[in-house]
């Protein structure tokens, strides 16, 4: 019997962000693997086993799911947001490349989900309306010096920048350092969006400027979007400002 592995994106939180493909894949699975808080989002189904693990156990989680699928089971490995954006799909592919030949014969399906970046952008307006990039500020898997170079290059190129994993208890200083670095290339008035727990009951959205961004609190549940020099803010009385980046560029950069 050939096993199957679904790598499923749960979206940023609320069930309304879960795609129909993801729902059907979750229902078809004999077993679920994932970071504990993500598994808690999935409704319990009789006869379906669950294997929660810690946030920094991506490799072992992927290997465990692959081993079970190789035994002939239908397995679902869940991620928040989209599994291919700073999430489990890359870990699964890495383990398949390094693992036994049998893992390459598995029926593998990567089931996309709505990323926090896209959900946050939709809540604010259209800040990703023109060219943009996404960066993780976590230096667990890459050196901080590389993050600095990429931030500098993105700001120099005029990209809107979505920042994942902006701060943690082990990394309390990096976000303010990133803002200072971006401030060397970007105007102080560039809009900055802080979207916390998007798609969840405690969701909040704050629109500020790069100059004042250091005064806004953030944690690992926060997605930050730093605008470009082209990004605009439209005030709306009694409502959150509308933030958008025009699809056209006012002038060609030198």
Backbone bond lengths (Angstrom), bond angles and torsions (degrees), N, CA, C in turn:
res aa  C-N    CA-C-N  psi(-1)  N-CA   C-N-CA  omega(-1)  CA-C   N-CA-C  phi
1 X - - - 1.460 - - 1.533 109.45 -
2 X 1.311 116.18 129.79 1.464 120.65 -179.10 1.521 109.76 -86.04
3 X 1.339 115.83 131.98 1.450 119.73 178.47 1.515 112.02 -83.27
4 X 1.336 114.18 169.94 1.460 119.81 179.70 1.523 109.14 -140.00
5 X 1.324 115.64 141.40 1.458 121.04 176.98 1.517 109.91 -125.80
6 X 1.328 115.45 121.26 1.455 122.24 170.81 1.519 108.08 -97.71
7 X 1.315 117.86 131.90 1.470 121.99 170.34 1.523 105.23 -110.86
8 X 1.331 115.84 110.56 1.465 121.09 -162.12 1.524 111.62 -114.59
9 X 1.323 116.12 132.46 1.456 121.91 172.57 1.520 110.51 -90.13
10 X 1.337 116.08 123.00 1.462 121.27 -178.04 1.521 113.00 -88.52
11 X 1.329 117.85 -1.32 1.455 119.40 -174.52 1.509 110.61 78.98
12 X 1.322 117.80 -176.17 1.459 120.60 -174.21 1.525 114.92 -79.00
13 X 1.328 119.56 -13.13 1.459 117.82 -179.87 1.512 114.12 168.93
14 X 1.314 116.45 -77.66 1.456 121.23 -174.43 1.524 111.70 -64.04
15 X 1.331 115.79 148.26 1.462 121.08 -177.95 1.526 112.64 -61.32
16 X 1.344 117.71 -22.08 1.463 119.10 -179.19 1.526 112.10 -66.58
17 X 1.329 117.08 -17.62 1.460 120.80 178.85 1.528 112.38 -90.49
18 X 1.314 118.18 -1.97 1.456 122.21 -178.28 1.529 109.22 -83.12
19 X 1.326 117.62 127.31 1.457 120.49 -178.94 1.530 110.44 -75.46
20 X 1.320 116.21 159.45 1.455 120.77 178.02 1.525 111.19 -63.84
21 X 1.319 116.56 -36.71 1.463 121.18 176.66 1.522 110.67 -60.35
22 X 1.328 116.53 -41.70 1.462 120.31 178.77 1.523 111.16 -65.56
23 X 1.330 116.85 -42.64 1.473 121.12 179.17 1.523 110.37 -58.81
24 X 1.321 116.64 -48.01 1.461 120.73 -178.10 1.522 111.84 -66.39
25 X 1.316 117.76 -36.92 1.463 121.30 178.94 1.527 110.91 -67.66
26 X 1.330 116.83 -40.20 1.468 120.55 177.41 1.523 110.96 -63.42
27 X 1.315 116.59 -40.31 1.459 120.44 -179.11 1.527 112.02 -68.62
28 X 1.328 117.03 -29.38 1.460 121.04 -177.27 1.522 113.21 -79.33
29 X 1.326 117.63 -17.26 1.463 121.00 -171.90 1.522 112.53 -76.59
30 X 1.342 115.13 142.40 1.464 121.32 172.93 1.521 110.78 -79.73
31 X 1.334 116.60 -28.83 1.461 121.32 -175.85 1.522 109.82 -145.71
32 X 1.327 115.20 147.92 1.456 121.81 178.73 1.524 109.56 -118.20
33 X 1.326 116.07 134.64 1.453 122.66 174.39 1.524 108.16 -121.42
34 X 1.338 116.50 148.09 1.455 118.58 176.53 1.508 112.71 165.30
35 X 1.307 115.06 170.15 1.465 122.56 172.04 1.522 107.71 -59.92
36 X 1.334 116.39 133.56 1.456 121.48 -171.98 1.523 115.87 -47.07
37 X 1.352 119.05 -53.55 1.468 119.89 -179.61 1.525 113.47 -61.02
38 X 1.331 118.02 -28.56 1.464 119.75 176.40 1.526 110.65 -72.57
39 X 1.317 117.16 -41.35 1.458 119.73 177.50 1.517 111.58 -62.02
40 X 1.332 116.53 -31.94 1.459 120.14 179.60 1.525 112.40 -63.21
41 X 1.344 117.42 -20.36 1.462 120.52 178.70 1.529 112.62 -76.64
42 X 1.330 116.84 -18.46 1.461 121.12 -173.84 1.522 109.88 -90.84
43 X 1.334 118.66 125.65 1.465 120.95 178.79 1.526 111.97 -57.30
44 X 1.317 115.89 141.75 1.457 121.66 179.84 1.526 109.77 -72.22
45 X 1.319 116.47 135.33 1.460 121.49 175.57 1.517 109.22 -124.22
46 X 1.343 116.99 133.27 1.456 121.64 179.49 1.528 110.76 -56.92
47 X 1.323 115.83 135.86 1.449 121.00 177.24 1.511 114.66 84.87
48 X 1.314 117.35 -2.34 1.463 121.58 -179.09 1.531 108.97 -103.97
49 X 1.323 117.93 120.63 1.460 121.29 -178.95 1.522 110.58 -85.99
50 X 1.348 115.42 156.99 1.461 121.47 -177.99 1.515 110.26 -131.10
51 X 1.337 115.25 141.54 1.455 121.24 -178.45 1.523 109.36 -133.33
52 X 1.348 117.19 84.64 1.471 119.88 179.26 1.523 111.00 -75.85
53 X 1.326 115.57 154.21 1.465 121.09 177.38 1.524 109.49 -147.87
54 X 1.326 115.42 172.65 1.456 121.06 -175.76 1.531 110.59 -78.28
55 X 1.330 115.63 163.58 1.463 121.70 -173.89 1.522 113.21 -63.33
56 X 1.325 118.16 -30.23 1.464 120.87 -175.66 1.524 112.77 -100.29
57 X 1.312 117.37 24.81 1.461 121.35 -178.67 1.519 111.15 -114.14
58 X 1.345 116.58 38.51 1.459 120.52 -174.17 1.530 112.61 -60.28
59 X 1.332 117.10 -44.98 1.451 120.17 -177.38 1.519 112.27 -63.51
60 X 1.313 116.93 -49.17 1.463 120.53 179.92 1.530 111.13 -65.16
61 X 1.336 116.52 -37.06 1.472 120.46 177.41 1.529 110.48 -61.63
62 X 1.326 116.16 -45.38 1.460 120.04 179.12 1.521 111.04 -63.92
63 X 1.337 117.69 -43.28 1.463 120.74 179.90 1.525 111.74 -63.73
64 X 1.331 116.65 -40.47 1.463 120.02 179.73 1.528 110.94 -63.44
65 X 1.330 116.26 -43.10 1.460 120.12 179.05 1.525 111.09 -65.12
66 X 1.329 116.78 -40.80 1.466 120.84 178.97 1.529 111.55 -65.85
67 X 1.322 116.68 -40.02 1.464 119.54 179.00 1.522 111.12 -62.40
68 X 1.322 116.37 -43.01 1.462 119.74 -178.81 1.528 110.34 -67.71
69 X 1.338 116.59 -41.94 1.462 119.76 178.08 1.524 110.52 -62.89
70 X 1.333 117.25 -35.86 1.469 121.08 -179.88 1.525 111.99 -66.84
71 X 1.327 116.86 -19.66 1.458 121.11 175.98 1.526 112.31 -80.91
72 X 1.352 116.05 -3.70 1.450 120.39 177.51 1.507 114.57 109.31
73 X 1.327 118.03 1.35 1.459 121.16 -177.74 1.524 111.26 -82.66
74 X 1.323 115.20 160.13 1.459 122.36 171.00 1.522 106.98 -97.80
75 X 1.321 116.91 113.26 1.460 122.82 -169.04 1.527 109.96 -119.48
76 X 1.330 116.09 141.59 1.462 121.62 173.91 1.517 109.01 -118.03
77 X 1.312 115.97 129.43 1.466 123.60 175.81 1.520 106.80 -113.87
78 X 1.335 117.29 117.21 1.459 120.16 -170.84 1.523 112.01 -100.83
79 X 1.331 114.28 150.03 1.461 123.48 173.84 1.517 108.34 -134.00
80 X 1.329 116.89 153.29 1.446 119.46 168.18 1.517 109.23 -73.68
81 X 1.322 116.77 156.63 1.459 120.21 178.34 1.507 112.03 62.05
82 X 1.330 116.21 -129.76 1.460 122.43 176.52 1.521 108.52 -105.27
83 X 1.343 118.54 134.55 1.470 119.48 -175.71 1.517 114.18 -66.85
84 X 1.341 117.08 -15.89 1.447 119.98 -179.58 1.511 114.39 -95.17
85 X 1.334 117.98 0.42 1.469 121.95 -178.36 1.526 108.65 -112.16
86 X 1.337 116.96 100.10 1.462 123.06 -178.23 1.527 111.03 51.72
87 X 1.327 117.14 41.74 1.463 119.44 -172.74 1.524 111.50 -144.60
88 X 1.338 116.32 -157.74 1.453 121.65 -163.01 1.522 116.05 -76.14
89 X 1.311 119.56 -20.44 1.468 119.32 -177.43 1.525 111.41 -60.00
90 X 1.330 117.24 -42.14 1.465 120.23 179.34 1.526 110.90 -64.55
91 X 1.338 117.37 -39.43 1.467 120.62 178.52 1.524 110.90 -62.94
92 X 1.332 116.82 -41.50 1.459 120.70 178.63 1.527 110.55 -62.86
93 X 1.327 116.87 -46.78 1.465 120.00 178.93 1.522 111.42 -60.93
94 X 1.313 116.80 -39.71 1.469 120.98 179.33 1.517 110.99 -63.54
95 X 1.341 116.46 -41.88 1.462 119.98 -179.79 1.524 111.21 -70.65
96 X 1.314 118.13 -35.07 1.462 121.01 176.40 1.527 110.19 -63.64
97 X 1.324 116.51 -42.07 1.466 120.32 179.39 1.523 111.45 -62.03
98 X 1.330 117.10 -40.29 1.464 121.16 -175.45 1.523 112.99 -90.80
99 X 1.323 117.54 -13.34 1.452 121.62 -172.08 1.517 114.95 -89.40
100 X 1.328 116.67 -170.69 1.467 121.51 -177.71 1.526 112.11 -66.87
101 X 1.324 117.56 154.94 1.465 120.72 -178.65 1.519 113.79 -56.41
102 X 1.325 117.40 -29.84 1.465 120.39 -178.24 1.523 112.15 -61.10
103 X 1.322 117.21 -28.92 1.456 119.39 -179.07 1.528 111.71 -68.14
104 X 1.326 116.88 -26.35 1.470 120.24 -179.90 1.523 111.94 -75.22
105 X 1.324 117.16 -15.39 1.460 120.38 -179.46 1.525 112.46 -93.15
106 X 1.322 117.24 -5.57 1.463 120.43 -179.49 1.523 111.28 -65.68
107 X 1.313 115.03 149.93 1.464 121.21 172.19 1.525 106.82 -79.18
108 X 1.330 116.84 106.78 1.460 122.74 -175.08 1.520 109.98 -109.62
109 X 1.328 116.74 130.36 1.463 121.39 176.95 1.525 109.01 -129.11
110 X 1.321 116.66 120.77 1.461 121.78 173.63 1.523 106.82 -93.28
111 X 1.319 116.53 114.78 1.468 121.73 -175.04 1.529 108.27 -101.41
112 X 1.336 118.33 110.71 1.462 120.33 -173.07 1.527 112.74 -68.80
113 X 1.324 114.52 158.84 1.457 121.52 176.64 1.517 110.29 -139.89
114 X 1.304 116.38 170.19 1.465 121.78 178.36 1.521 108.65 -79.74
115 X 1.317 116.61 123.95 1.457 120.01 -179.20 1.533 111.29 -76.95
116 X 1.338 115.64 158.39 1.463 120.44 174.56 1.522 110.63 -58.94
117 X 1.331 116.06 -35.46 1.459 121.18 179.62 1.526 111.19 -59.22
118 X 1.330 117.36 -45.82 1.456 121.03 -178.07 1.528 111.56 -72.88
119 X 1.332 116.54 -38.44 1.460 119.40 178.44 1.528 110.65 -65.87
120 X 1.334 116.67 -41.59 1.465 120.44 178.79 1.516 110.87 -65.28
121 X 1.322 116.71 -42.07 1.462 120.38 179.73 1.525 110.87 -62.02
122 X 1.322 117.12 -41.10 1.455 120.70 179.57 1.519 111.56 -64.88
123 X 1.329 117.82 -35.55 1.464 121.03 178.64 1.520 111.84 -67.28
124 X 1.336 115.95 -30.67 1.466 120.29 -176.23 1.525 113.06 -91.39
125 X 1.326 117.38 -22.82 1.461 121.02 -176.41 1.507 110.33 138.79
126 X 1.335 116.64 -107.25 1.464 120.84 178.64 1.525 110.57 -148.60
127 X 1.340 118.15 55.89 1.471 119.51 -178.55 1.527 113.05 -66.66
128 X 1.323 117.58 -19.59 1.462 120.68 179.39 1.525 111.07 -97.94
129 X 1.328 116.61 26.11 1.454 121.32 -176.45 1.508 114.60 -67.20
130 X 1.329 117.38 -19.97 1.466 121.43 177.83 1.533 107.53 -122.66
131 X 1.304 118.94 -162.55 1.467 122.10 -175.79 1.530 111.13 -61.07
132 X 1.334 115.17 138.21 1.464 119.85 -178.83 1.523 109.17 -149.13
133 X 1.325 115.09 168.92 1.462 120.82 174.75 1.520 108.66 -142.79
134 X 1.315 116.56 164.96 1.458 122.55 178.05 1.522 109.06 -124.01
135 X 1.330 116.16 134.07 1.456 122.26 179.34 1.522 109.58 -131.82
136 X 1.306 116.56 140.93 1.457 121.25 170.07 1.522 108.67 -95.96
137 X 1.332 116.08 131.77 1.465 120.06 178.17 1.522 112.63 -85.70
138 X 1.325 117.22 -0.33 1.459 119.43 178.03 1.522 110.50 -73.88
139 X 1.330 115.59 131.44 1.462 119.78 176.52 1.531 111.46 -104.79
140 X 1.336 116.78 25.19 1.459 120.03 176.42 1.529 111.75 -67.64
141 X 1.330 116.94 -33.61 1.462 121.02 -174.45 1.523 112.80 -118.07
142 X 1.319 117.33 1.59 1.465 120.76 176.50 1.523 108.17 -153.75
143 X 1.322 118.05 154.03 1.470 120.07 -175.89 1.525 111.64 -73.12
144 X 1.328 115.32 148.57 1.454 120.60 179.67 1.527 111.52 -60.87
145 X 1.314 117.40 -33.24 1.462 120.43 179.56 1.526 111.33 -59.48
146 X 1.327 117.49 -35.64 1.459 121.46 177.89 1.527 110.24 -69.15
147 X 1.325 116.61 -39.47 1.465 120.46 177.11 1.523 110.01 -60.48
148 X 1.326 116.87 -43.70 1.469 120.82 178.83 1.521 111.24 -59.60
149 X 1.332 116.90 -44.22 1.467 119.99 -179.12 1.524 111.10 -63.92
150 X 1.310 116.63 -39.40 1.462 119.92 -179.20 1.529 111.86 -71.33
151 X 1.319 117.03 -38.17 1.463 119.89 174.93 1.527 110.26 -60.99
152 X 1.313 115.71 -45.61 1.461 120.80 -179.01 1.529 110.62 -62.42
153 X 1.321 116.58 -43.97 1.469 120.48 -179.45 1.519 111.49 -66.39
154 X 1.343 117.48 -40.27 1.456 120.82 -179.51 1.524 111.41 -65.47
155 X 1.329 116.28 -41.75 1.459 119.99 177.99 1.520 111.07 -66.32
156 X 1.317 116.85 -42.11 1.461 121.93 179.08 1.526 111.21 -61.60
157 X 1.332 117.01 -36.70 1.460 121.69 -177.34 1.530 112.86 -80.95
158 X 1.320 117.49 -11.83 1.454 120.37 177.98 1.519 114.95 86.31
159 X 1.333 117.48 19.96 1.456 120.48 177.13 1.523 111.36 -75.45
160 X 1.332 117.67 144.08 1.454 121.20 158.96 1.528 106.06 -69.80
161 X 1.325 117.06 140.69 1.464 120.61 -171.74 1.526 110.08 -122.87
162 X 1.334 116.52 122.01 1.460 121.76 172.58 1.524 108.41 -95.82
163 X 1.319 116.39 126.09 1.461 121.62 -177.13 1.523 110.39 -107.72
164 X 1.315 115.46 115.22 1.467 122.04 173.76 1.528 109.20 -93.97
165 X 1.338 116.17 158.41 1.473 122.50 176.29 1.531 111.32 48.08
166 X 1.332 117.74 56.56 1.466 119.25 -169.78 1.518 114.97 -72.23
167 X 1.331 117.49 -28.40 1.458 119.10 -174.90 1.527 108.79 -161.27
168 X 1.306 116.29 151.86 1.461 121.69 174.24 1.525 108.29 -149.97
169 X 1.327 116.77 174.40 1.466 120.05 178.86 1.527 110.80 -60.96
170 X 1.326 116.54 -32.85 1.468 120.05 179.84 1.524 112.33 -83.05
171 X 1.348 117.40 -13.42 1.472 121.76 -177.75 1.533 110.19 -131.74
172 X 1.317 118.48 62.67 1.468 119.79 -175.01 1.522 114.78 -76.23
173 X 1.334 118.17 -15.22 1.466 121.52 -171.22 1.523 114.20 -101.78
174 X 1.311 117.80 -16.05 1.460 119.93 -167.31 1.522 113.91 -70.18
175 X 1.327 117.99 -34.71 1.461 119.36 -177.42 1.528 111.16 -65.54
176 X 1.318 117.18 -46.01 1.459 119.43 179.35 1.535 110.42 -63.70
177 X 1.309 116.11 -35.45 1.465 120.01 177.10 1.524 110.23 -65.75
178 X 1.330 116.68 -39.43 1.465 120.83 178.93 1.525 110.60 -64.43
179 X 1.326 117.26 -42.82 1.468 120.24 178.20 1.530 110.81 -61.97
180 X 1.330 116.58 -41.82 1.462 119.77 178.86 1.526 110.95 -62.80
181 X 1.323 116.72 -39.93 1.458 121.06 178.85 1.527 110.84 -64.80
182 X 1.335 116.47 -44.96 1.462 120.32 179.29 1.526 111.16 -64.71
183 X 1.332 116.23 -32.60 1.454 120.57 -179.62 1.510 114.06 -64.93
184 X 1.315 117.72 -16.16 1.466 120.58 177.50 1.524 111.40 -75.06
185 X 1.338 116.68 -22.35 1.459 120.94 -175.82 1.525 113.10 -114.98
186 X 1.322 117.41 -20.29 1.462 121.15 -173.92 1.519 111.27 -113.22
187 X 1.331 118.17 149.81 1.462 120.84 175.30 1.526 111.78 -61.49
188 X 1.319 116.86 147.79 1.461 120.85 -180.00 1.519 112.31 -62.86
189 X 1.328 116.84 -22.27 1.467 121.59 -177.03 1.524 113.76 -87.71
190 X 1.328 117.89 0.09 1.472 120.23 178.93 1.530 109.72 -56.53
191 X 1.339 117.94 131.70 1.468 120.03 179.69 1.526 112.19 -67.46
192 X 1.323 115.17 142.67 1.460 121.82 175.81 1.526 107.62 -130.38
193 X 1.319 116.25 130.40 1.455 122.97 -178.35 1.526 109.17 -109.15
194 X 1.319 116.66 128.13 1.456 122.82 172.54 1.529 107.54 -108.96
195 X 1.313 116.80 112.68 1.459 121.58 178.43 1.522 107.95 -112.89
196 X 1.318 115.74 111.65 1.460 120.19 -177.09 1.525 110.44 -106.18
197 X 1.335 115.79 132.14 1.466 122.80 176.41 1.527 111.69 52.04
198 X 1.324 116.49 43.46 1.463 120.61 -178.36 1.523 109.67 -58.31
199 X 1.322 115.62 135.56 1.450 121.32 -179.95 1.510 114.53 81.90
200 X 1.346 117.92 8.41 1.457 121.20 179.90 1.529 109.67 -122.73
201 X 1.332 118.23 165.75 1.466 120.04 -174.89 1.527 114.05 -58.29
202 X 1.337 117.73 -31.01 1.465 121.10 -177.95 1.524 112.05 -96.18
203 X 1.318 117.20 25.13 1.462 122.05 -179.27 1.526 111.49 -59.76
204 X 1.325 116.34 140.69 1.465 121.63 174.80 1.512 109.50 -143.56
205 X 1.332 115.86 150.79 1.459 121.76 -179.46 1.522 108.50 -133.72
206 X 1.329 116.39 127.21 1.459 122.14 178.85 1.519 108.58 -126.12
207 X 1.323 116.23 130.60 1.466 121.99 176.32 1.520 107.90 -112.45
208 X 1.312 116.60 124.21 1.462 121.14 -179.12 1.536 108.38 -141.51
209 X 1.317 116.34 -162.00 1.469 120.92 177.95 1.523 109.43 -117.03
210 X 1.302 115.86 164.76 1.463 120.03 178.47 1.521 110.59 -60.62
211 X 1.309 116.68 -36.75 1.466 120.91 179.94 1.529 111.59 -62.49
212 X 1.338 117.10 -36.53 1.465 121.60 -176.34 1.522 113.22 -100.61
213 X 1.326 118.28 1.13 1.458 121.25 -172.95 1.520 112.95 -62.41
214 X 1.324 117.07 -31.34 1.453 120.10 -179.33 1.511 113.84 -65.83
215 X 1.340 117.42 -14.18 1.459 121.33 -179.82 1.525 112.46 -87.50
216 X 1.331 117.48 -7.33 1.461 122.00 -177.83 1.525 109.14 -97.85
217 X 1.305 117.01 130.29 1.456 120.75 179.97 1.521 112.09 -73.77
218 X 1.325 115.60 152.39 1.463 121.32 178.85 1.521 108.90 -148.60
219 X 1.331 115.42 157.96 1.458 121.07 173.22 1.522 108.26 -145.73
220 X 1.331 117.46 -168.42 1.459 120.49 -175.73 1.537 112.11 -69.91
221 X 1.326 117.29 -12.48 1.465 120.54 176.72 1.523 111.81 -91.28
222 X 1.330 116.59 6.05 1.464 121.70 -177.36 1.516 110.95 -101.12
223 X 1.320 115.60 132.69 1.463 122.60 172.03 1.525 106.60 -108.87
224 X 1.310 117.54 128.56 1.464 122.19 -176.25 1.519 109.30 -115.10
225 X 1.318 116.33 132.76 1.455 121.60 175.41 1.522 108.37 -117.80
226 X 1.319 115.85 118.54 1.465 122.11 178.15 1.526 107.38 -100.08
227 X 1.319 117.05 120.27 1.449 120.89 -177.69 1.520 112.59 -71.84
228 X 1.310 114.75 175.55 1.460 121.26 173.45 1.523 108.73 -102.36
229 X 1.321 116.36 -179.39 1.467 120.07 176.90 1.529 111.53 -63.71
230 X 1.339 117.10 -18.52 1.463 121.59 179.90 1.529 113.05 -87.10
231 X 1.325 117.88 -17.51 1.464 121.85 -174.41 1.526 111.13 -66.87
232 X 1.317 115.94 137.18 1.459 121.79 -174.81 1.531 110.62 -120.13
233 X 1.340 114.93 154.34 1.463 122.27 176.69 1.524 108.71 -121.47
234 X 1.323 116.00 127.22 1.459 121.65 179.22 1.527 108.60 -108.37
235 X 1.342 118.79 108.47 1.471 120.08 179.25 1.526 110.51 -64.93
236 X 1.337 116.25 144.06 1.463 121.75 177.27 1.521 108.19 -137.45
237 X 1.304 116.70 118.99 1.457 121.15 -175.82 1.525 111.10 -59.91
238 X 1.330 115.35 124.20 1.454 120.93 178.38 1.512 114.50 77.55
239 X 1.320 117.91 4.32 1.456 121.21 -178.29 1.528 109.72 -133.68
240 X 1.333 115.41 163.09 1.456 120.24 174.57 1.530 109.55 -64.10
241 X 1.335 118.45 137.09 1.470 119.55 178.08 1.520 112.08 -55.33
242 X 1.298 115.74 150.25 1.459 122.39 176.95 1.527 108.49 -92.94
243 X 1.308 116.85 121.70 1.457 122.06 -178.07 1.527 108.43 -110.36
244 X 1.318 116.56 127.73 1.462 118.66 177.80 1.525 110.61 -148.23
245 X 1.317 114.60 155.74 1.453 121.58 174.18 1.520 107.84 -114.90
246 X 1.323 118.44 116.26 1.466 120.41 -177.37 1.525 111.66 -57.17
247 X 1.312 115.43 147.69 1.462 120.28 179.83 1.533 111.89 -71.68
248 X 1.323 116.16 -23.88 1.452 119.96 176.31 1.509 111.42 -99.09
249 X 1.322 116.66 154.40 1.462 122.87 179.32 1.507 109.00 -102.26
250 X 1.345 116.16 131.22 1.470 120.44 -174.89 1.525 111.90 -64.92
251 X 1.316 116.75 -35.85 1.456 119.72 -178.99 1.527 109.06 -151.17
252 X 1.292 117.28 154.12 1.444 121.99 178.96 1.525 109.44 -77.01
253 X 1.332 116.08 130.07 1.463 119.69 -179.93 1.510 110.40 -70.69
254 X 1.307 116.49 141.28 1.471 120.61 179.32 1.508 110.38 -71.39
